[in-house]
Amino acid sequence: MEILYLMIICSVSLAVIFLIIFIIGARKGQFEDDESPAVRILFDDEVKTEKETKTPGNKKE
């Protein structure tokens, strides 16, 4: 029966630690921008032209 009390104390302590870490993260603004990472993947990268990709040592003939 004593192990049950020990396990309850450990689980409640761990839950309190996670709650404190969550509150600190929320106050510092960790969860403020939740939309832009999902939308950022939809934007295309800039298309490079052939002149930009050529280097002096890489000449195409």
mmCIF file of the N, C-alpha and C atoms, coordinates in Angstrom:
data_MODEL
# 
_entry.id   MODEL 
# 
loop_
_atom_site.group_PDB 
_atom_site.id 
_atom_site.type_symbol 
_atom_site.label_atom_id 
_atom_site.label_alt_id 
_atom_site.label_comp_id 
_atom_site.label_asym_id 
_atom_site.label_entity_id 
_atom_site.label_seq_id 
_atom_site.pdbx_PDB_ins_code 
_atom_site.Cartn_x 
_atom_site.Cartn_y 
_atom_site.Cartn_z 
_atom_site.occupancy 
_atom_site.B_iso_or_equiv 
_atom_site.pdbx_formal_charge 
_atom_site.auth_seq_id 
_atom_site.auth_comp_id 
_atom_site.auth_asym_id 
_atom_site.auth_atom_id 
_atom_site.pdbx_PDB_model_num 
ATOM 1   N N  . MET A 1 1  ? 0.815  -1.197 0.000   1.00 0.00 ? 1  MET A N  1 
ATOM 2   C CA . MET A 1 1  ? 0.000  0.000  0.000   1.00 0.00 ? 1  MET A CA 1 
ATOM 3   C C  . MET A 1 1  ? 0.861  1.264  0.000   1.00 0.00 ? 1  MET A C  1 
ATOM 4   N N  . GLU A 1 2  ? 2.061  1.149  0.587   1.00 0.00 ? 2  GLU A N  1 
ATOM 5   C CA . GLU A 1 2  ? 2.937  2.329  0.633   1.00 0.00 ? 2  GLU A CA 1 
ATOM 6   C C  . GLU A 1 2  ? 3.413  2.732  -0.762  1.00 0.00 ? 2  GLU A C  1 
ATOM 7   N N  . ILE A 1 3  ? 3.595  1.738  -1.647  1.00 0.00 ? 3  ILE A N  1 
ATOM 8   C CA . ILE A 1 3  ? 4.031  2.062  -3.005  1.00 0.00 ? 3  ILE A CA 1 
ATOM 9   C C  . ILE A 1 3  ? 2.969  2.869  -3.735  1.00 0.00 ? 3  ILE A C  1 
ATOM 10  N N  . LEU A 1 4  ? 1.709  2.640  -3.423  1.00 0.00 ? 4  LEU A N  1 
ATOM 11  C CA . LEU A 1 4  ? 0.626  3.405  -4.042  1.00 0.00 ? 4  LEU A CA 1 
ATOM 12  C C  . LEU A 1 4  ? 0.712  4.873  -3.655  1.00 0.00 ? 4  LEU A C  1 
ATOM 13  N N  . TYR A 1 5  ? 0.986  5.132  -2.390  1.00 0.00 ? 5  TYR A N  1 
ATOM 14  C CA . TYR A 1 5  ? 1.152  6.523  -1.945  1.00 0.00 ? 5  TYR A CA 1 
ATOM 15  C C  . TYR A 1 5  ? 2.355  7.170  -2.614  1.00 0.00 ? 5  TYR A C  1 
ATOM 16  N N  . LEU A 1 6  ? 3.439  6.420  -2.736  1.00 0.00 ? 6  LEU A N  1 
ATOM 17  C CA . LEU A 1 6  ? 4.634  6.936  -3.392  1.00 0.00 ? 6  LEU A CA 1 
ATOM 18  C C  . LEU A 1 6  ? 4.353  7.258  -4.857  1.00 0.00 ? 6  LEU A C  1 
ATOM 19  N N  . MET A 1 7  ? 3.644  6.392  -5.548  1.00 0.00 ? 7  MET A N  1 
ATOM 20  C CA . MET A 1 7  ? 3.323  6.617  -6.958  1.00 0.00 ? 7  MET A CA 1 
ATOM 21  C C  . MET A 1 7  ? 2.389  7.820  -7.141  1.00 0.00 ? 7  MET A C  1 
ATOM 22  N N  . ILE A 1 8  ? 1.449  8.006  -6.237  1.00 0.00 ? 8  ILE A N  1 
ATOM 23  C CA . ILE A 1 8  ? 0.553  9.165  -6.314  1.00 0.00 ? 8  ILE A CA 1 
ATOM 24  C C  . ILE A 1 8  ? 1.342  10.452 -6.115  1.00 0.00 ? 8  ILE A C  1 
ATOM 25  N N  . ILE A 1 9  ? 2.240  10.451 -5.149  1.00 0.00 ? 9  ILE A N  1 
ATOM 26  C CA . ILE A 1 9  ? 3.052  11.647 -4.891  1.00 0.00 ? 9  ILE A CA 1 
ATOM 27  C C  . ILE A 1 9  ? 3.948  11.949 -6.094  1.00 0.00 ? 9  ILE A C  1 
ATOM 28  N N  . CYS A 1 10 ? 4.549  10.923 -6.690  1.00 0.00 ? 10 CYS A N  1 
ATOM 29  C CA . CYS A 1 10 ? 5.417  11.124 -7.854  1.00 0.00 ? 10 CYS A CA 1 
ATOM 30  C C  . CYS A 1 10 ? 4.633  11.648 -9.055  1.00 0.00 ? 10 CYS A C  1 
ATOM 31  N N  . SER A 1 11 ? 3.467  11.086 -9.293  1.00 0.00 ? 11 SER A N  1 
ATOM 32  C CA . SER A 1 11 ? 2.696  11.525 -10.461 1.00 0.00 ? 11 SER A CA 1 
ATOM 33  C C  . SER A 1 11 ? 2.151  12.940 -10.292 1.00 0.00 ? 11 SER A C  1 
ATOM 34  N N  . VAL A 1 12 ? 1.731  13.294 -9.100  1.00 0.00 ? 12 VAL A N  1 
ATOM 35  C CA . VAL A 1 12 ? 1.241  14.657 -8.859  1.00 0.00 ? 12 VAL A CA 1 
ATOM 36  C C  . VAL A 1 12 ? 2.400  15.650 -8.960  1.00 0.00 ? 12 VAL A C  1 
ATOM 37  N N  . SER A 1 13 ? 3.565  15.261 -8.449  1.00 0.00 ? 13 SER A N  1 
ATOM 38  C CA . SER A 1 13 ? 4.739  16.141 -8.545  1.00 0.00 ? 13 SER A CA 1 
ATOM 39  C C  . SER A 1 13 ? 5.140  16.353 -10.004 1.00 0.00 ? 13 SER A C  1 
ATOM 40  N N  . LEU A 1 14 ? 5.127  15.300 -10.792 1.00 0.00 ? 14 LEU A N  1 
ATOM 41  C CA . LEU A 1 14 ? 5.460  15.422 -12.203 1.00 0.00 ? 14 LEU A CA 1 
ATOM 42  C C  . LEU A 1 14 ? 4.439  16.285 -12.947 1.00 0.00 ? 14 LEU A C  1 
ATOM 43  N N  . ALA A 1 15 ? 3.172  16.144 -12.612 1.00 0.00 ? 15 ALA A N  1 
ATOM 44  C CA . ALA A 1 15 ? 2.136  16.971 -13.236 1.00 0.00 ? 15 ALA A CA 1 
ATOM 45  C C  . ALA A 1 15 ? 2.321  18.440 -12.876 1.00 0.00 ? 15 ALA A C  1 
ATOM 46  N N  . VAL A 1 16 ? 2.690  18.732 -11.648 1.00 0.00 ? 16 VAL A N  1 
ATOM 47  C CA . VAL A 1 16 ? 2.924  20.118 -11.221 1.00 0.00 ? 16 VAL A CA 1 
ATOM 48  C C  . VAL A 1 16 ? 4.131  20.701 -11.957 1.00 0.00 ? 16 VAL A C  1 
ATOM 49  N N  . ILE A 1 17 ? 5.176  19.898 -12.139 1.00 0.00 ? 17 ILE A N  1 
ATOM 50  C CA . ILE A 1 17 ? 6.360  20.376 -12.863 1.00 0.00 ? 17 ILE A CA 1 
ATOM 51  C C  . ILE A 1 17 ? 5.996  20.702 -14.306 1.00 0.00 ? 17 ILE A C  1 
ATOM 52  N N  . PHE A 1 18 ? 5.236  19.820 -14.977 1.00 0.00 ? 18 PHE A N  1 
ATOM 53  C CA . PHE A 1 18 ? 4.817  20.095 -16.351 1.00 0.00 ? 18 PHE A CA 1 
ATOM 54  C C  . PHE A 1 18 ? 3.907  21.321 -16.428 1.00 0.00 ? 18 PHE A C  1 
ATOM 55  N N  . LEU A 1 19 ? 3.060  21.511 -15.456 1.00 0.00 ? 19 LEU A N  1 
ATOM 56  C CA . LEU A 1 19 ? 2.190  22.683 -15.434 1.00 0.00 ? 19 LEU A CA 1 
ATOM 57  C C  . LEU A 1 19 ? 3.004  23.965 -15.292 1.00 0.00 ? 19 LEU A C  1 
ATOM 58  N N  . ILE A 1 20 ? 4.016  23.941 -14.443 1.00 0.00 ? 20 ILE A N  1 
ATOM 59  C CA . ILE A 1 20 ? 4.870  25.119 -14.264 1.00 0.00 ? 20 ILE A CA 1 
ATOM 60  C C  . ILE A 1 20 ? 5.631  25.421 -15.554 1.00 0.00 ? 20 ILE A C  1 
ATOM 61  N N  . ILE A 1 21 ? 6.157  24.388 -16.218 1.00 0.00 ? 21 ILE A N  1 
ATOM 62  C CA . ILE A 1 21 ? 6.870  24.596 -17.481 1.00 0.00 ? 21 ILE A CA 1 
ATOM 63  C C  . ILE A 1 21 ? 5.929  25.153 -18.541 1.00 0.00 ? 21 ILE A C  1 
ATOM 64  N N  . PHE A 1 22 ? 4.686  24.674 -18.589 1.00 0.00 ? 22 PHE A N  1 
ATOM 65  C CA . PHE A 1 22 ? 3.712  25.182 -19.546 1.00 0.00 ? 22 PHE A CA 1 
ATOM 66  C C  . PHE A 1 22 ? 3.381  26.643 -19.269 1.00 0.00 ? 22 PHE A C  1 
ATOM 67  N N  . ILE A 1 23 ? 3.194  27.006 -18.020 1.00 0.00 ? 23 ILE A N  1 
ATOM 68  C CA . ILE A 1 23 ? 2.868  28.393 -17.670 1.00 0.00 ? 23 ILE A CA 1 
ATOM 69  C C  . ILE A 1 23 ? 4.020  29.321 -18.030 1.00 0.00 ? 23 ILE A C  1 
ATOM 70  N N  . ILE A 1 24 ? 5.253  28.890 -17.769 1.00 0.00 ? 24 ILE A N  1 
ATOM 71  C CA . ILE A 1 24 ? 6.414  29.714 -18.123 1.00 0.00 ? 24 ILE A CA 1 
ATOM 72  C C  . ILE A 1 24 ? 6.484  29.907 -19.636 1.00 0.00 ? 24 ILE A C  1 
ATOM 73  N N  . GLY A 1 25 ? 6.259  28.844 -20.387 1.00 0.00 ? 25 GLY A N  1 
ATOM 74  C CA . GLY A 1 25 ? 6.276  28.948 -21.849 1.00 0.00 ? 25 GLY A CA 1 
ATOM 75  C C  . GLY A 1 25 ? 5.167  29.836 -22.376 1.00 0.00 ? 25 GLY A C  1 
ATOM 76  N N  . ALA A 1 26 ? 3.992  29.767 -21.772 1.00 0.00 ? 26 ALA A N  1 
ATOM 77  C CA . ALA A 1 26 ? 2.866  30.590 -22.218 1.00 0.00 ? 26 ALA A CA 1 
ATOM 78  C C  . ALA A 1 26 ? 3.118  32.067 -21.920 1.00 0.00 ? 26 ALA A C  1 
ATOM 79  N N  . ARG A 1 27 ? 3.738  32.349 -20.805 1.00 0.00 ? 27 ARG A N  1 
ATOM 80  C CA . ARG A 1 27 ? 4.024  33.755 -20.463 1.00 0.00 ? 27 ARG A CA 1 
ATOM 81  C C  . ARG A 1 27 ? 5.105  34.350 -21.354 1.00 0.00 ? 27 ARG A C  1 
ATOM 82  N N  . LYS A 1 28 ? 6.037  33.526 -21.807 1.00 0.00 ? 28 LYS A N  1 
ATOM 83  C CA . LYS A 1 28 ? 7.107  34.016 -22.677 1.00 0.00 ? 28 LYS A CA 1 
ATOM 84  C C  . LYS A 1 28 ? 6.691  34.099 -24.135 1.00 0.00 ? 28 LYS A C  1 
ATOM 85  N N  . GLY A 1 29 ? 5.468  33.682 -24.469 1.00 0.00 ? 29 GLY A N  1 
ATOM 86  C CA . GLY A 1 29 ? 4.968  33.812 -25.831 1.00 0.00 ? 29 GLY A CA 1 
ATOM 87  C C  . GLY A 1 29 ? 5.288  32.631 -26.720 1.00 0.00 ? 29 GLY A C  1 
ATOM 88  N N  . GLN A 1 30 ? 5.549  31.486 -26.159 1.00 0.00 ? 30 GLN A N  1 
ATOM 89  C CA . GLN A 1 30 ? 5.892  30.311 -26.943 1.00 0.00 ? 30 GLN A CA 1 
ATOM 90  C C  . GLN A 1 30 ? 4.748  29.863 -27.848 1.00 0.00 ? 30 GLN A C  1 
ATOM 91  N N  . PHE A 1 31 ? 3.518  30.063 -27.425 1.00 0.00 ? 31 PHE A N  1 
ATOM 92  C CA . PHE A 1 31 ? 2.365  29.558 -28.153 1.00 0.00 ? 31 PHE A CA 1 
ATOM 93  C C  . PHE A 1 31 ? 1.575  30.657 -28.851 1.00 0.00 ? 31 PHE A C  1 
ATOM 94  N N  . GLU A 1 32 ? 2.182  31.806 -29.089 1.00 0.00 ? 32 GLU A N  1 
ATOM 95  C CA . GLU A 1 32 ? 1.479  32.932 -29.682 1.00 0.00 ? 32 GLU A CA 1 
ATOM 96  C C  . GLU A 1 32 ? 1.177  32.721 -31.165 1.00 0.00 ? 32 GLU A C  1 
ATOM 97  N N  . ASP A 1 33 ? 2.151  32.282 -31.936 1.00 0.00 ? 33 ASP A N  1 
ATOM 98  C CA . ASP A 1 33 ? 1.988  32.180 -33.387 1.00 0.00 ? 33 ASP A CA 1 
ATOM 99  C C  . ASP A 1 33 ? 1.759  30.723 -33.769 1.00 0.00 ? 33 ASP A C  1 
ATOM 100 N N  . ASP A 1 34 ? 0.526  30.318 -33.838 1.00 0.00 ? 34 ASP A N  1 
ATOM 101 C CA . ASP A 1 34 ? 0.233  28.924 -34.141 1.00 0.00 ? 34 ASP A CA 1 
ATOM 102 C C  . ASP A 1 34 ? -0.253 28.714 -35.572 1.00 0.00 ? 34 ASP A C  1 
ATOM 103 N N  . GLU A 1 35 ? -0.410 29.783 -36.341 1.00 0.00 ? 35 GLU A N  1 
ATOM 104 C CA . GLU A 1 35 ? -0.936 29.637 -37.697 1.00 0.00 ? 35 GLU A CA 1 
ATOM 105 C C  . GLU A 1 35 ? 0.140  29.717 -38.768 1.00 0.00 ? 35 GLU A C  1 
ATOM 106 N N  . SER A 1 36 ? 1.141  30.550 -38.614 1.00 0.00 ? 36 SER A N  1 
ATOM 107 C CA . SER A 1 36 ? 2.087  30.773 -39.705 1.00 0.00 ? 36 SER A CA 1 
ATOM 108 C C  . SER A 1 36 ? 2.935  29.554 -40.060 1.00 0.00 ? 36 SER A C  1 
ATOM 109 N N  . PRO A 1 37 ? 3.356  28.676 -39.132 1.00 0.00 ? 37 PRO A N  1 
ATOM 110 C CA . PRO A 1 37 ? 4.111  27.507 -39.598 1.00 0.00 ? 37 PRO A CA 1 
ATOM 111 C C  . PRO A 1 37 ? 3.299  26.611 -40.530 1.00 0.00 ? 37 PRO A C  1 
ATOM 112 N N  . ALA A 1 38 ? 2.003  26.527 -40.331 1.00 0.00 ? 38 ALA A N  1 
ATOM 113 C CA . ALA A 1 38 ? 1.180  25.692 -41.204 1.00 0.00 ? 38 ALA A CA 1 
ATOM 114 C C  . ALA A 1 38 ? 0.965  26.348 -42.565 1.00 0.00 ? 38 ALA A C  1 
ATOM 115 N N  . VAL A 1 39 ? 0.964  27.667 -42.613 1.00 0.00 ? 39 VAL A N  1 
ATOM 116 C CA . VAL A 1 39 ? 0.734  28.379 -43.872 1.00 0.00 ? 39 VAL A CA 1 
ATOM 117 C C  . VAL A 1 39 ? 2.047  28.573 -44.631 1.00 0.00 ? 39 VAL A C  1 
ATOM 118 N N  . ARG A 1 40 ? 3.159  28.627 -43.929 1.00 0.00 ? 40 ARG A N  1 
ATOM 119 C CA . ARG A 1 40 ? 4.455  28.899 -44.552 1.00 0.00 ? 40 ARG A CA 1 
ATOM 120 C C  . ARG A 1 40 ? 4.825  27.840 -45.586 1.00 0.00 ? 40 ARG A C  1 
ATOM 121 N N  . ILE A 1 41 ? 4.400  26.608 -45.382 1.00 0.00 ? 41 ILE A N  1 
ATOM 122 C CA . ILE A 1 41 ? 4.750  25.544 -46.313 1.00 0.00 ? 41 ILE A CA 1 
ATOM 123 C C  . ILE A 1 41 ? 4.038  25.719 -47.656 1.00 0.00 ? 41 ILE A C  1 
ATOM 124 N N  . LEU A 1 42 ? 2.966  26.483 -47.699 1.00 0.00 ? 42 LEU A N  1 
ATOM 125 C CA . LEU A 1 42 ? 2.216  26.670 -48.932 1.00 0.00 ? 42 LEU A CA 1 
ATOM 126 C C  . LEU A 1 42 ? 2.861  27.666 -49.889 1.00 0.00 ? 42 LEU A C  1 
ATOM 127 N N  . PHE A 1 43 ? 3.748  28.513 -49.371 1.00 0.00 ? 43 PHE A N  1 
ATOM 128 C CA . PHE A 1 43 ? 4.397  29.505 -50.219 1.00 0.00 ? 43 PHE A CA 1 
ATOM 129 C C  . PHE A 1 43 ? 5.542  28.860 -50.987 1.00 0.00 ? 43 PHE A C  1 
ATOM 130 N N  . ASP A 1 44 ? 5.653  29.189 -52.278 1.00 0.00 ? 44 ASP A N  1 
ATOM 131 C CA . ASP A 1 44 ? 6.731  28.657 -53.099 1.00 0.00 ? 44 ASP A CA 1 
ATOM 132 C C  . ASP A 1 44 ? 8.006  29.445 -52.849 1.00 0.00 ? 44 ASP A C  1 
ATOM 133 N N  . ASP A 1 45 ? 9.127  28.750 -52.999 1.00 0.00 ? 45 ASP A N  1 
ATOM 134 C CA . ASP A 1 45 ? 10.407 29.433 -52.926 1.00 0.00 ? 45 ASP A CA 1 
ATOM 135 C C  . ASP A 1 45 ? 10.613 30.221 -54.213 1.00 0.00 ? 45 ASP A C  1 
ATOM 136 N N  . GLU A 1 46 ? 11.530 31.170 -54.164 1.00 0.00 ? 46 GLU A N  1 
ATOM 137 C CA . GLU A 1 46 ? 11.814 31.939 -55.368 1.00 0.00 ? 46 GLU A CA 1 
ATOM 138 C C  . GLU A 1 46 ? 12.479 31.029 -56.398 1.00 0.00 ? 46 GLU A C  1 
ATOM 139 N N  . VAL A 1 47 ? 12.072 31.182 -57.648 1.00 0.00 ? 47 VAL A N  1 
ATOM 140 C CA . VAL A 1 47 ? 12.634 30.382 -58.724 1.00 0.00 ? 47 VAL A CA 1 
ATOM 141 C C  . VAL A 1 47 ? 13.937 31.023 -59.159 1.00 0.00 ? 47 VAL A C  1 
ATOM 142 N N  . LYS A 1 48 ? 15.006 30.229 -59.170 1.00 0.00 ? 48 LYS A N  1 
ATOM 143 C CA . LYS A 1 48 ? 16.304 30.756 -59.574 1.00 0.00 ? 48 LYS A CA 1 
ATOM 144 C C  . LYS A 1 48 ? 16.425 30.662 -61.088 1.00 0.00 ? 48 LYS A C  1 
ATOM 145 N N  . THR A 1 49 ? 16.982 31.703 -61.672 1.00 0.00 ? 49 THR A N  1 
ATOM 146 C CA . THR A 1 49 ? 17.193 31.688 -63.117 1.00 0.00 ? 49 THR A CA 1 
ATOM 147 C C  . THR A 1 49 ? 18.472 30.946 -63.437 1.00 0.00 ? 49 THR A C  1 
ATOM 148 N N  . GLU A 1 50 ? 18.698 30.664 -64.724 1.00 0.00 ? 50 GLU A N  1 
ATOM 149 C CA . GLU A 1 50 ? 19.874 29.901 -65.127 1.00 0.00 ? 50 GLU A CA 1 
ATOM 150 C C  . GLU A 1 50 ? 21.153 30.700 -64.895 1.00 0.00 ? 50 GLU A C  1 
ATOM 151 N N  . LYS A 1 51 ? 21.075 32.023 -65.007 1.00 0.00 ? 51 LYS A N  1 
ATOM 152 C CA . LYS A 1 51 ? 22.257 32.859 -64.795 1.00 0.00 ? 51 LYS A CA 1 
ATOM 153 C C  . LYS A 1 51 ? 22.723 32.789 -63.352 1.00 0.00 ? 51 LYS A C  1 
ATOM 154 N N  . GLU A 1 52 ? 21.806 32.693 -62.422 1.00 0.00 ? 52 GLU A N  1 
ATOM 155 C CA . GLU A 1 52 ? 22.180 32.646 -61.007 1.00 0.00 ? 52 GLU A CA 1 
ATOM 156 C C  . GLU A 1 52 ? 22.794 31.310 -60.633 1.00 0.00 ? 52 GLU A C  1 
ATOM 157 N N  . THR A 1 53 ? 22.404 30.240 -61.302 1.00 0.00 ? 53 THR A N  1 
ATOM 158 C CA . THR A 1 53 ? 22.900 28.920 -60.935 1.00 0.00 ? 53 THR A CA 1 
ATOM 159 C C  . THR A 1 53 ? 24.241 28.590 -61.555 1.00 0.00 ? 53 THR A C  1 
ATOM 160 N N  . LYS A 1 54 ? 24.642 29.312 -62.614 1.00 0.00 ? 54 LYS A N  1 
ATOM 161 C CA . LYS A 1 54 ? 25.943 29.061 -63.238 1.00 0.00 ? 54 LYS A CA 1 
ATOM 162 C C  . LYS A 1 54 ? 27.054 29.648 -62.384 1.00 0.00 ? 54 LYS A C  1 
ATOM 163 N N  . THR A 1 55 ? 28.122 28.901 -62.273 1.00 0.00 ? 55 THR A N  1 
ATOM 164 C CA . THR A 1 55 ? 29.308 29.394 -61.600 1.00 0.00 ? 55 THR A CA 1 
ATOM 165 C C  . THR A 1 55 ? 30.444 29.414 -62.618 1.00 0.00 ? 55 THR A C  1 
ATOM 166 N N  . PRO A 1 56 ? 31.511 30.160 -62.386 1.00 0.00 ? 56 PRO A N  1 
ATOM 167 C CA . PRO A 1 56 ? 32.604 30.240 -63.361 1.00 0.00 ? 56 PRO A CA 1 
ATOM 168 C C  . PRO A 1 56 ? 33.246 28.884 -63.667 1.00 0.00 ? 56 PRO A C  1 
ATOM 169 N N  . GLY A 1 57 ? 33.309 27.983 -62.734 1.00 0.00 ? 57 GLY A N  1 
ATOM 170 C CA . GLY A 1 57 ? 33.919 26.682 -62.975 1.00 0.00 ? 57 GLY A CA 1 
ATOM 171 C C  . GLY A 1 57 ? 32.952 25.672 -63.560 1.00 0.00 ? 57 GLY A C  1 
ATOM 172 N N  . ASN A 1 58 ? 31.682 26.026 -63.654 1.00 0.00 ? 58 ASN A N  1 
ATOM 173 C CA . ASN A 1 58 ? 30.654 25.093 -64.130 1.00 0.00 ? 58 ASN A CA 1 
ATOM 174 C C  . ASN A 1 58 ? 30.037 25.662 -65.403 1.00 0.00 ? 58 ASN A C  1 
ATOM 175 N N  . LYS A 1 59 ? 30.766 25.569 -66.510 1.00 0.00 ? 59 LYS A N  1 
ATOM 176 C CA . LYS A 1 59 ? 30.277 26.130 -67.772 1.00 0.00 ? 59 LYS A CA 1 
ATOM 177 C C  . LYS A 1 59 ? 29.573 25.052 -68.573 1.00 0.00 ? 59 LYS A C  1 
ATOM 178 N N  . LYS A 1 60 ? 28.413 25.417 -69.114 1.00 0.00 ? 60 LYS A N  1 
ATOM 179 C CA . LYS A 1 60 ? 27.681 24.498 -69.971 1.00 0.00 ? 60 LYS A CA 1 
ATOM 180 C C  . LYS A 1 60 ? 27.970 24.860 -71.423 1.00 0.00 ? 60 LYS A C  1 
ATOM 181 N N  . GLU A 1 61 ? 28.273 23.869 -72.235 1.00 0.00 ? 61 GLU A N  1 
ATOM 182 C CA . GLU A 1 61 ? 28.579 24.135 -73.640 1.00 0.00 ? 61 GLU A CA 1 
ATOM 183 C C  . GLU A 1 61 ? 27.529 23.570 -74.537 1.00 0.00 ? 61 GLU A C  1 
# 
